[in-house]
Amino acid sequence: MFYKSVKKPSHAPAASSPISRADLPAWVYAKAEPMAHAAESQAPADATDDLLTRTEVARYLRVSDRTVSRLIRKGQLPASRIGRAVRIRQSDLLHMLDGKPSISEDLGACRE
């Protein structure tokens, strides 16, 4: 008789597993190109209309998928439904982050 060793799944929290470069979209690591001519009118380098999933946004913000869903439901993060899938424009995500202050007065009340 042969017994197969069954490897049990790991119950480690998701936050402890590091995020590899393959998990995040390429624009996270892209460097802005220097402008060749100042007279040419170009769109900003980070103002693209790539569509991201809730999971990609959650990994970029380093929050849970449920937190992204709450931001969408509250109307703080614009999203579009395509069939059953929810997609967020990269430019909308960056615009939302630009509106957030880097240091909040309520930071002292934070549990982290």
HUNOR-V719092 format. One record per residue. N is the residue number from 1. RES is the residue in one small letter. PSI is psi in whole degrees, 0 to 359 (* if undefined). OMEGA is omega in degrees with one decimal (NA if undefined). NEAR is the number of other C-alpha atoms within 10 Angstrom. Layout:
{{N | RES | PSI | OMEGA | NEAR} {N | RES | PSI | OMEGA | NEAR}}
This chain:
{{1 | m | 135 | 177.7 | 3} {2 | f | 135 | 176.6 | 4} {3 | y | 130 | 176.6 | 5} {4 | k | 135 | 176.0 | 6} {5 | s | 123 | -179.2 | 6} {6 | v | 120 | 179.7 | 6} {7 | k | 125 | -179.0 | 6} {8 | k | 146 | 179.4 | 6} {9 | p | 148 | 179.4 | 6} {10 | s | 138 | 178.1 | 6} {11 | h | 29 | 179.2 | 6} {12 | a | 143 | 178.6 | 8} {13 | p | 151 | -177.0 | 7} {14 | a | 332 | -177.4 | 9} {15 | a | 336 | -177.4 | 10} {16 | s | 342 | 179.3 | 7} {17 | s | 129 | -178.4 | 8} {18 | p | 150 | 178.4 | 8} {19 | i | 125 | -179.7 | 13} {20 | s | 167 | 179.7 | 7} {21 | r | 332 | -178.5 | 10} {22 | a | 338 | -177.7 | 7} {23 | d | 333 | -175.7 | 11} {24 | l | 152 | 178.5 | 15} {25 | p | 158 | -174.9 | 14} {26 | a | 331 | -176.1 | 9} {27 | w | 341 | 178.8 | 13} {28 | v | 324 | -175.7 | 10} {29 | y | 0 | -176.8 | 9} {30 | a | 141 | 177.1 | 10} {31 | k | 143 | 179.4 | 9} {32 | a | 137 | 179.0 | 10} {33 | e | 142 | 177.6 | 7} {34 | p | 146 | -179.2 | 7} {35 | m | 130 | -178.9 | 10} {36 | a | 313 | -179.3 | 7} {37 | h | 128 | -179.4 | 8} {38 | a | 337 | -177.4 | 7} {39 | a | 335 | -179.1 | 7} {40 | e | 137 | 177.6 | 8} {41 | s | 121 | -179.8 | 7} {42 | q | 153 | 173.7 | 9} {43 | a | 150 | 176.8 | 8} {44 | p | 148 | -175.2 | 8} {45 | a | 328 | -176.6 | 13} {46 | d | 6 | 179.6 | 15} {47 | a | 71 | 177.8 | 14} {48 | t | 166 | -180.0 | 14} {49 | d | 37 | 174.0 | 11} {50 | d | 143 | 178.9 | 12} {51 | l | 132 | -178.6 | 17} {52 | l | 151 | 174.5 | 17} {53 | t | 168 | 177.1 | 16} {54 | r | 324 | -179.7 | 21} {55 | t | 318 | 178.4 | 18} {56 | e | 320 | 177.9 | 18} {57 | v | 319 | 179.7 | 22} {58 | a | 319 | 178.1 | 17} {59 | r | 321 | 179.4 | 16} {60 | y | 318 | -179.6 | 15} {61 | l | 349 | -176.8 | 14} {62 | r | 47 | 175.1 | 13} {63 | v | 176 | 179.8 | 13} {64 | s | 164 | 177.8 | 15} {65 | d | 327 | 178.7 | 16} {66 | r | 324 | 177.8 | 12} {67 | t | 319 | 177.2 | 14} {68 | v | 319 | 177.9 | 21} {69 | s | 320 | 177.9 | 17} {70 | r | 319 | 177.9 | 12} {71 | l | 321 | 178.5 | 13} {72 | i | 315 | -178.6 | 17} {73 | r | 322 | 178.8 | 12} {74 | k | 346 | -179.2 | 10} {75 | g | 9 | 179.4 | 10} {76 | q | 336 | 179.6 | 13} {77 | l | 111 | -179.7 | 19} {78 | p | 139 | 179.9 | 15} {79 | a | 161 | 178.2 | 21} {80 | s | 145 | 176.2 | 12} {81 | r | 125 | 176.8 | 9} {82 | i | 101 | -171.5 | 8} {83 | g | 239 | 176.2 | 6} {84 | r | 353 | -176.0 | 6} {85 | a | 144 | 176.5 | 9} {86 | v | 130 | -179.3 | 15} {87 | r | 144 | -179.4 | 19} {88 | i | 131 | 175.7 | 21} {89 | r | 140 | 179.0 | 20} {90 | q | 321 | -179.3 | 19} {91 | s | 325 | 176.8 | 15} {92 | d | 322 | 177.8 | 19} {93 | l | 313 | -179.6 | 19} {94 | l | 324 | 177.7 | 14} {95 | h | 320 | 177.7 | 14} {96 | m | 319 | -179.7 | 13} {97 | l | 328 | 178.1 | 13} {98 | d | 331 | -179.6 | 10} {99 | g | 348 | -178.8 | 8} {100 | k | 135 | 175.7 | 9} {101 | p | 148 | -178.5 | 8} {102 | s | 330 | 177.5 | 7} {103 | i | 126 | -177.0 | 7} {104 | s | 151 | 176.6 | 9} {105 | e | 333 | -178.3 | 7} {106 | d | 11 | -175.7 | 7} {107 | l | 330 | 179.4 | 9} {108 | g | 335 | -179.8 | 8} {109 | a | 1 | -178.5 | 7} {110 | c | 143 | -178.0 | 7} {111 | r | 345 | -177.1 | 5} {112 | e | * | NA | 5}}
